[in-house]
Amino acid sequence: MKLYAVVGSGNCRKVQATISSLGLDVDIEYLDFFAGDLTEPKYLALNPNGRVPTLSDGDFILWESNAIMQYLADKVPGNTLFPQDSQTRADINRWQCWELAHFNNVLAMIAYQTVLKVQLLKQEANQPIVEYATESLHEFARVLEGHLLNRNYMVGNGVTLADYAIINIEGFKDMIPFDWSGYPRLNAYFDRMRTDAHWASTAPESPEALGHKPSAV
Ligand SMILES: N[C@@H](CCC(=O)N[C@@H](CS)C(=O)NCC(=O)O)C(=O)O
């Protein structure tokens, strides 16, 4: 199997942490975002969205990070990241849907507007978008804070796919202009998950490495 990825991409990191945790043998081909690798016809033929990650397993091509995580987990019998019990799977799937549609959707909007756009593209943030996303992020942060009462993980008593999905853009969490002080359990959860060895192994070597092809790979 091969995973097409970009260094530091949250959606790639959550798949890479899954691969590491499952101990799967997957080649990782890094694409250079800044060199335009994602819009090359060769890559668009695999993923017409021009986004990462994309998995190839023989002739089977799969994009959407949460779908890839579930597909990979199902290759390892008895794994605890995405167990067989149908209610546990539905619960994990629920949080993966929620992070994608809600929590990380607006967190990513703020990160793009206030960090990436300003620092990399040297453009100004679109303030109405930032205001809308900030209000929404407070709404979703309250949900997460409530869920984390008396629990260390999103589902059950250990790390599951839901956790790698929820934290996927933790690298930007403390860079954005957002007041997290009202969410102590959420903050403690992110700090705890940051120490997960599989997650930590997916971090870019430096902020400058973000988006570039690693020279040693
Ligand atoms: N819903 C998709 C989102 C993929 C996505 O937006 N990936 C980002 C990197 S985290 C990307 O490829 N961005 C490139 C671009 O927007 O041009 C998934 O979960 O895989």
The ligand as a Gaussian input file, in Angstrom:
#p B3LYP/6-31G(d) Opt

LIG

0 1
 N      -11.830000      15.973000       3.852000
 C      -10.520000      15.714000       3.339000
 C       -9.707000      17.007000       3.418000
 C       -8.380000      16.886000       2.753000
 C       -7.631000      18.217000       2.808000
 O       -8.212000      19.310000       2.751000
 N       -6.303000      18.114000       2.882000
 C       -5.478000      19.302000       2.902000
 C       -4.250000      19.073000       3.749000
 S       -4.670000      18.852000       5.459000
 C       -5.023000      19.605000       1.492000
 O       -4.704000      18.708000       0.756000
 N       -4.978000      20.871000       1.109000
 C       -4.484000      21.278000      -0.171000
 C       -5.284000      22.366000      -0.789000
 O       -6.287000      22.778000      -0.203000
 O       -4.882000      22.808000      -1.865000
 C       -9.849000      14.573000       4.136000
 O      -10.232000      14.405000       5.304000
 O       -9.012000      13.863000       3.601000

